[in-house]
Amino acid sequence: MTNLTISLDDAIVKKARVRAIQEGTSLSAKVREFLAAYSQSPLASGPAQTTDPAGELLALMARVRAEAQPEASAQPTTPQTLREQTYADGFRQQLS
């Protein structure tokens, strides 16, 4: 068996390992499955191709990267101006 060295973001590898463990397999086995499918698939002959293992891998990597990144909506938004800070503090309710 041949060893293959690839460079990936640490966060992607960590998420992928966790997911592989949850699926009862290993990251190496998942990469092996991908490469086996990729090497046996016909070359792209145009838009008629229905499966694209490389595209699927890239989409999977994008999903894992998105899960690894903290969501912008989950972070509290800090008002930028004094006016926004004043309204954010609910000063009108305090006047009542």
N, C-alpha and C positions, 0 to 999 in steps of 0.2 A: 504494500500500500504506500502511496506517495503522500508526503506532507506538503501542504499548500500554505503559504504565508500571504495573508491579505491585511490591509489596513482598514479599520472601521472605527467609528466613534465609540468611545467607551460606553456611553449611555445606551447606544443601540445594542451593543453586545450584551450588556447587562439585562436589558428588557427581553432580548431574544432568548437568552439562557433561561430566564425565569419562565417565559412562555413555553419553551421546549420541555422544561421540567414538568410544568403543569400538564403537558400533553403526553408525559411519560416517555420522553425521548431525550436526545441530546442535540446541542447546536450543531455538532459535527454531523450527526445523522441527517439533520434538516438540510445542511449545505450539500451533503452527498446526494440526497433525494433531488434537490434542485439541479445539481450538475448532471445527474443521470438523465433527468427529463430534458434538460437543455441540450445535452449532447445528442439525444435521440430525436429531437424535434426537427422537422424539415426546415430548410432555410426559408426565410421570408420571401414569398414570391409576389408580394403585393398586398393590397388591403384585404384579400380573401382569407388571410391567415386568422384562425379563430383563437388560438392559444399562443401566448407570448410569454414563455417562462421568465425571460429577462425583465420584461415589463412587469410581470407579477412580482418578481423579487424587488424591483425598484419601488413598486407601490407598497409592498409590505414594509420595506425599509422606511419609506416616508411615513407610514402609519406608526411604526415603532418610534421614529424620531419625534413625531407629534405627541405621542404619549409620554415620551421621556422629557419633553420640554414643559415647564410649567405654563399653564394656560394664562393668557393675558387677561381673560375675563375673571379668572380666579383671584387675581391680585387686586387689592383695594386700590381704587383710583384716588389720587390725591389732587384736590383742586389746584389749579395753577395760579390763579389770580386771587387777590384779596376779596374781590367781589364774589368769586366762586366759593371761597372759603366761608364767607359770611353766610351765603345762602345754604351751603352744605351743613353748617352748624344749626340750621333751623332757627335763625334769630327771630323770625316772625312769630313762631310758636312761643318763644320766650317772652315776647312783648304782650301777648294776650293774658 
